[in-house]
Each structure stands twice: as C-alpha cells, then as structure tokens.
C-alpha cells in the first residue's frame, strides 16, 4: 500500500515514444467484492481518482525529470 501524497507512475513498460503519466495517491479504498485494499490515484488532468493494486504502480520522483 502506497502512502497518500506518493507520486506514482504505471509499473508496466510503455512503448517507445509514449509519454509516462504521473499521478498522486490521494487515499485508499476497499474492493467490495474481494476485500482487497486499493490505492486511489489522481492522474494529471483527470477529474477523479482511479483505483489500482500495488503491483500496477511504482513510485516516481518528478524532481529528476
């Protein structure tokens, strides 16, 4: 589980030339069907957060971009 305010990016490899999105973990939620805890991530330009499992995200440091 990522802490709130953590800057994240997708863990999956992106194709060459694709821009890498960055988002911030805003809170957490529980999946009503499985009971799993999920990270709610607000991506740049999106109106509301989207839920992700831990293995779908990795931390990012915007200072080095």
N, C-alpha and C positions, 0 to 999 in steps of 0.2 A: 504494500500500500504506500503510495507516494504521499508526502505531507502536502497540505494546502500551500499554495503560493509557489510550488515547484514548477519550473519551466520544463516542459516536456516536448518531445517530437515522436513521431511513429517509430517503432523499433524495426519495422520492415525496411529492407533495402529498396531504394527508389531507382527508377530508371534514369540513365544519364540525361542531364539537361532538365530534370524535373526539379521544381522549387521545393525545398523542405519546409513544411509548415511547422509553426511553433505555437504552443498553447500553454495555458496555466491551469494547474489543478485547483479548482475552486472549492470542492467539497467531495463528499463520498456518498454512495447510495448502496442499498442492498437490493440485489435482484430478487423480485418477488417469487420467482419460480424455483431458483436454485439456492437462494440464501447467500450467494457469493457477494463479497464486498467489492464495489467497483469505484474507480476514480472518475469524477466528473471533470471534464476538461473543456475549458472555453478556448476555442481556437481564434486566432486573429481574424476579425471580420465576420465571425459567426454571432448570431443574436442570443443563443443559449448554449449551455454546456452539453456535451455528449458523454455517455458512459463508456469506459474502457477497462479491460482487465489489465493487471500489472504487466503481463508479458507482451502486451501490444504497444507499450510505451517505453521510452528511455529518457533519462534526464538530458537537458541541453543547457548550455551556457551561452547566452546571447553576447556576452562580453567579448567572446573570441570570434565573432562572425565579422 
